[in-house]
Amino acid sequence: MKKIVTLLLITVLGSTLLSAASSEKKKVKKENLTEKHLKEQMEREKKFAKEQKFYQGKEYDLSQQKVDPKDLDSIPVIEPENDFDMSDVYRDDI
C-alpha cells in the first residue's frame, strides 16, 4: 500500500512539473510569436510610410516632364480605319 501511495505521489508531482514546464514553453512560444508579429507589422508600417512618401511626391521635381500646350498642336490626329457601329450588331434583318 505504501508503494502505491508513493507511486501515486511521484506521478502527481511529475505531471505537475511537466505541466509547469510545458506552460513555460507555451509562454515563451507565445512571446516569440508576439515578437515576430510585432516585427512583421513594423516592417509593413515602414513599407507603407515609404510608399506614402512616394505617392505624395513632395520631394520630386516633375517640372521637366511638363508638356507645352503649343507642342500638342503639331501632333497629327489619327483617325480609326474601321468605324465600328454597334447598331449593326443588334439588327434582325441581316
N, C-alpha and C positions, 0 to 999 in steps of 0.2 A: 504494500500500500504506500509505503514511504517513497518507493521508486517511482510510482505512478504520479504522486504529487510533485516530486522533484522534476520528473519529465514534463509534466504539465506546466510547472513554473518556468522551466527553461524554454519551453515552446512559446509561452506567452511573452516572456522577456525578449526572446529572439525575434518574434513577429513585431513587437513594439519597436525594437531597434531598427529592423528592416523598413518598417513603415516610416519611421522618422528619417532614415537615410533617403528613402525614395521621395519623401516630401521635400527634403532639402534639394535633391536633384531636380525635382519639378520646379521648385522656386528658382534655382539657378537657371534652368532652361527658360523659364518664363521671363526672367530678367534679360537673358541673352536675346531672346526673341523680341522683347520690347526694345532693346537697344538696337537690334538690327532694323526693326521697323522705323525707329526714330531716325537712323542714318539714311534709310531709303527716302523717307519723307523730306529730310533736309536736302538731299540731292535733287529731288523733284522741285523743291522750292527754289534752289539755285538755278535750275534749268528754266523754270518759269520766269524768274527775275531777269535772266539773260534774254529770253525771248521777248519779254515785255519791253526791255530796253531797246531791242532791235525794232520791234513793231512801232514804237512811239517815234523813232527816228530823229530824236532831238540832237544826236551827235553826228548826224550825217549831213553833208553838204551836197544837195542834189541840184544845185543851180546850174551846173554844167549840162545836165540832162534835159533842161527845158527846151521846148520846141518853139521856134519862132513862127507865129501865125502866117507871116508872109511866105515862108517856105512851103506851107501846105497848099498854096495856090498852084505851085509848079508840079505837083503830083497829079498824074493823069487819073481820071476816073475810069475804072474797068467795069464795063457793062457785062452782065452774065450772058453766056451764049444761049442757054436754054432758059426761057422764061416759063417756069412751071406754074401751071394754074390748077389749083385743087378742085375747081368746079368740074373739070373733065373727069375726075375720079368718080364722082357721085352721079354721073349721068346714066340713065337707064336705056337710052336709045342706041348705045354703041354695041 
